[in-house]
């Protein structure tokens, strides 16, 4: 079987939160990306909701998806 390595870019969305929550529980990931450690779920959701719903002027935040799974995001 041949599988495609294609990626898809999409504006970040509230629906990406499940993956963001998983990433936030990985201390190594958080340290590498400069995220605060040990944010509780509600605090993290508020942060994510603000990124999605209040974008910075002139800056487009994109999610990078492969095989239907968010694998990275440009922040």
C-alpha positions in Angstrom: 0.0 0.0 0.0 1.2 3.5 -0.9 0.4 6.2 1.6 0.5 9.9 0.8 2.6 12.2 3.0 0.5 15.2 2.0 -0.2 17.8 4.6 -3.1 20.2 4.9 -3.0 23.8 6.3 -6.0 25.3 7.9 -6.7 28.2 10.1 -6.7 27.1 13.8 -10.1 26.2 15.1 -11.8 25.5 18.4 -12.1 21.9 17.1 -8.3 21.6 17.4 -8.5 21.9 21.2 -8.4 18.2 21.9 -5.0 18.0 20.4 -3.9 21.2 22.1 -4.9 19.7 25.4 -2.9 16.5 24.7 0.1 18.6 23.8 -0.2 20.7 26.9 0.2 17.5 29.1 3.6 16.8 27.6 6.2 18.8 29.6 9.0 18.3 26.9 6.7 19.7 24.2 5.6 22.7 26.4 9.2 23.6 27.3 10.3 23.3 23.6 7.5 25.6 22.5 7.6 28.0 25.4 4.2 27.0 26.7 3.4 27.3 30.4 3.5 24.0 32.3 0.6 22.6 34.2 -2.2 24.8 32.9 -5.5 23.4 33.9 -8.1 22.5 31.2 -10.3 25.6 31.7 -7.3 28.0 31.6 -6.0 26.3 28.5 -9.4 26.5 26.8 -9.7 30.2 27.5 -6.2 30.8 26.1 -7.0 28.7 23.0 -10.4 30.3 22.5 -8.7 33.7 22.5 -6.1 32.6 19.9 -8.9 31.3 17.7 -11.5 34.1 18.1 -9.2 37.1 18.6 -6.5 36.8 15.9 -3.6 39.2 15.8 -3.9 41.8 13.1 -1.8 40.8 10.0 -0.9 37.4 11.4 -2.6 34.1 10.3 -2.3 31.2 12.7 -2.3 27.9 10.8 -2.8 24.3 11.9 -0.8 21.7 10.0 -2.7 18.5 9.5 -1.7 15.1 8.2 -4.1 12.2 7.8 -6.8 14.2 9.5 -4.7 14.8 12.7 -3.3 18.1 13.8 0.5 17.5 13.9 1.8 21.1 14.4 0.7 24.7 14.4 2.4 27.9 13.4 2.2 30.4 16.2 
